[in-house]
Amino acid sequence: MSTKVNSHTELYAALNRQTANWTLLGVKLHHYHWYVSGPQFFTLHEKFEELYNEAAGYVDELAERLLAIGGKPASTMAQYLELSALKEGTGGESAKEMVAQLVKDYTAVAEELKQGISQAEELGDQPTADLFIGIRTSVEKTAWMLNAYLG
């Protein structure tokens, strides 16, 4: 029985890491949206807004899933910064540096989602696995598109 509890604890942790990742990404994307400049301003300004709106939706879905299966979502910036392996924007990034950092962030998130999918499937929690799969599909596409932008 304790193995199952540990497994659920690990799944709760995976959901909370994603809640933290997407909250942090939302803040970073807002920062990039406000501070991007240069010839690609209009393209990136609009794209960053699209991505931070998507991030906000993921935060809500992940937190609600966590609550639905008996977990407690992280809900403070201190918790998000502790739980996420991602880092905040530093300020002063060029447009190209912003996009390159997002490629790294989205790639890292995709890897964490892959682990979460396995954990959920081991527990027979298909709804959580499906949530992670859907997000991973979008994340991998976004990483590919951002990478293509970099050339």
Sequence and secondary structure as in RCSB ss.txt:
>XXXX:A:sequence
MSTKVNSHTELYAALNRQTANWTLLGVKLHHYHWYVSGPQFFTLHEKFEELYNEAAGYVDELAERLLAIGGKPAS
TMAQYLELSALKEGTGGESAKEMVAQLVKDYTAVAEELKQGISQAEELGDQPTADLFIGIRTSVEKTAWMLNAYL
G
>XXXX:A:secstr
 HHHHHHHHHHHHHHHHHHHHHHHHHHHHHHHHHH  STTHHHHHHHHHHHHHHHHHHHHHHHHHHHHTT     
SHHHHHHH S     S   HHHHHHHHHHHHHHHHHHHHHHHHHHHHTT HHHHHHHHHHHHHHHHHHHHHHHHH
 
